[in-house]
Amino acid sequence: MEHSVRRVLRVILGGLLGLGIVLILTLVLPTPQGPESSPAPRSGFLMQDAPEGLSLVQLENQFLFADLDAQQSAVAEERLLGEVDADFAQFYVSLTGDEQRKSAIRDALVQAHRELTDFRLAQSMGTMGSRQRAYKPAANYVLSRLRPALSQNEIRDLEALMRRNAWEKFKPSYRGQAELFARQNGLDFTKGEIDHLVATHFESSYALLNPHALEETSQRARLSLQREALERTRQALGENLSPAQRAVAEQFIDAQLAEFESLAARVE
């Protein structure tokens, strides 16, 4: 099994290198750093960002559908099916109707995620083609594809579940970034401060960087949206917390904004 994983990893890395990932890493992303160094800033929605370092764990957590050969596509397909079924098991159970309807909705849900993943990966790698551009832009691509087949109650349930799934993935990702920043700089969040930061930035990010949105944008535009989300978070924290209660969060936001500015300066 371990040998199989290593072989698949070598195949995937070879394909990605052939598609120009070295150029992306060299010109767009920061120089890779050790585990104790500050990571590149992210919105918290990992899939919406460009690949970072391409470790085994990151490869396992991304769905590699853009320009893959048959073997790689089979691996990615299996991973996608498992991820979608785990995320939407609750939704499948709540569906009404016969098994044929439920199966059709599940197939449509998987296909929508497949297309969104294909688009996101191609966009982050700069390999957009006619297939990706044929997908219809939408603020919530998955929901837009499922809407005709669902009742109003099912639409509300799906929308709420997608938001909850996004929060469950965002929370540990963004909290980990904030905790690492504080630890590296010898800082301590006040009681409740980091919880306010993470929850507030999720609201800002979900409004501007919805992980289910599909739209062709430039790297510069995505960085601009990430900066705007941080500014919204700063404003909201200022309205709800005293200066002392948000001091470390402010420093963290300042550091992320500085990193985004540095990245933007290197993007043409």
PAGUSE-868601 format. One line per 2 residues: their letters; for each residue x, y, z of C-alpha. Coordinates in steps of 0.5 Angstrom, whole numbers. Example, Ala and Ser with C-alpha at 12.3 -4.5 7.8 and 13.67 -1.06 7.14 Angstrom:
AS = 25 -9 16 | 27 -2 14
***
This chain:
ME = 0 0 0 | 6 5 2
HS = 9 3 -4 | 3 4 -8
VR = 2 11 -5 | 9 13 -7
RV = 8 11 -14 | 2 15 -15
LR = 5 21 -11 | 11 21 -16
VI = 6 20 -22 | 2 26 -20
LG = 8 30 -18 | 11 29 -25
GL = 5 31 -29 | 4 37 -25
LG = 11 39 -26 | 10 38 -33
LG = 4 43 -33 | 9 49 -30
IV = 8 48 -23 | 15 50 -22
LI = 14 57 -25 | 8 58 -20
LT = 12 56 -14 | 18 61 -17
LV = 14 67 -19 | 8 67 -15
LP = 9 64 -8 | 14 65 -2
TP = 20 61 -2 | 18 54 2
QG = 20 54 9 | 21 50 15
PE = 15 47 19 | 17 53 25
SS = 17 58 19 | 10 63 18
PA = 6 59 12 | 4 63 6
PR = -3 67 8 | -9 63 6
SG = -16 65 7 | -18 59 11
FL = -21 56 5 | -15 51 2
MQ = -18 49 -4 | -19 56 -7
DA = -12 58 -6 | -6 56 -11
PE = -2 49 -9 | 3 50 -3
GL = 9 46 -3 | 5 40 -6
SL = 7 35 0 | 4 28 1
VQ = -2 31 6 | -4 37 1
LE = -4 32 -5 | -9 28 -1
NQ = -13 33 1 | -14 36 -6
FL = -18 33 -12 | -13 33 -18
FA = -18 33 -24 | -14 38 -29
DL = -10 34 -35 | -9 28 -31
DA = -8 21 -34 | -13 15 -33
QQ = -9 12 -27 | -9 19 -24
SA = -16 21 -25 | -18 14 -22
VA = -15 16 -16 | -18 23 -16
EE = -25 20 -17 | -24 15 -11
RL = -22 21 -7 | -27 26 -9
LG = -33 20 -8 | -31 19 -1
EV = -30 26 1 | -37 28 -2
DA = -41 22 1 | -38 24 8
DF = -40 31 7 | -47 30 5
AQ = -49 24 8 | -54 28 12
FY = -57 31 6 | -58 24 3
VS = -61 21 8 | -66 27 9
LT = -68 27 1 | -75 25 0
GD = -77 21 -6 | -75 14 -9
EQ = -68 11 -9 | -68 13 -17
RK = -69 20 -15 | -64 20 -9
SA = -58 17 -14 | -59 22 -19
IR = -58 28 -14 | -52 24 -11
DA = -49 23 -18 | -51 31 -20
LV = -48 33 -13 | -41 29 -14
QA = -41 32 -22 | -42 39 -19
HR = -36 38 -14 | -32 35 -20
EL = -33 40 -25 | -32 46 -19
TD = -25 42 -17 | -23 41 -24
FR = -24 49 -25 | -20 51 -19
LA = -14 47 -20 | -14 49 -27
QS = -14 56 -25 | -9 56 -19
MG = -4 52 -24 | -6 57 -30
TM = -8 52 -35 | -15 54 -36
GS = -18 51 -42 | -24 50 -46
RQ = -27 45 -42 | -26 49 -35
RA = -29 56 -39 | -35 52 -41
YK = -37 51 -34 | -43 57 -32
PA = -40 62 -27 | -44 62 -21
AN = -44 65 -14 | -45 57 -11
YV = -44 53 -17 | -46 46 -13
LS = -52 49 -11 | -54 52 -18
RL = -53 45 -21 | -57 42 -16
RP = -63 47 -15 | -67 45 -21
AL = -68 38 -18 | -69 40 -11
SQ = -75 43 -7 | -75 49 -3
NE = -74 46 3 | -68 41 0
IR = -65 48 -3 | -65 51 4
DL = -62 45 8 | -57 44 2
EA = -54 51 3 | -54 51 10
LM = -50 44 10 | -45 47 5
RR = -44 53 10 | -43 48 16
NA = -38 44 12 | -34 50 10
WE = -34 52 17 | -32 46 20
KF = -26 46 15 | -24 53 16
KP = -24 53 23 | -18 49 24
SY = -14 51 18 | -15 59 20
RG = -14 58 28 | -8 54 27
QA = -5 60 23 | -7 65 28
EL = -4 60 34 | 2 59 30
FA = 3 67 29 | 2 68 36
RQ = 7 62 38 | 12 65 34
NG = 12 72 36 | 11 70 44
LD = 4 73 44 | -2 71 48
FT = -9 72 45 | -14 74 51
KG = -20 70 53 | -24 69 47
EI = -20 73 42 | -18 68 38
DH = -25 65 37 | -28 72 35
LV = -22 72 30 | -24 66 27
AT = -31 66 27 | -31 73 24
HF = -26 72 19 | -30 66 17
ES = -36 71 16 | -32 76 12
SY = -29 70 7 | -35 66 6
AL = -38 73 3 | -32 74 -1
LN = -29 68 -2 | -34 62 -2
PH = -31 56 -3 | -37 54 -8
AL = -36 60 -12 | -34 59 -19
EE = -31 65 -23 | -25 66 -27
TS = -21 71 -24 | -13 73 -24
QR = -9 71 -18 | -8 79 -17
AR = -16 79 -16 | -16 73 -11
LS = -11 77 -7 | -15 83 -7
LQ = -21 79 -5 | -17 76 1
RE = -14 83 3 | -22 86 3
AL = -24 80 7 | -18 82 12
ER = -20 89 13 | -28 87 14
TR = -25 82 19 | -21 88 23
QA = -27 93 22 | -32 88 25
LG = -27 86 31 | -27 94 32
EN = -34 94 33 | -35 88 38
LS = -28 88 42 | -24 93 46
PA = -17 95 44 | -14 91 49
QR = -19 85 47 | -17 85 40
AV = -9 87 40 | -6 80 38
AE = -12 79 33 | -10 86 30
QF = -2 84 30 | -4 78 26
ID = -9 81 21 | -3 86 20
AQ = 2 81 19 | -3 77 14
LA = -4 84 10 | 3 85 9
EF = 4 78 6 | -1 79 1
ES = 2 86 -1 | 8 82 -2
LA = 5 77 -6 | 1 82 -10
AR = 7 86 -12 | 10 79 -15
VE = 4 78 -19 | 4 81 -26
***
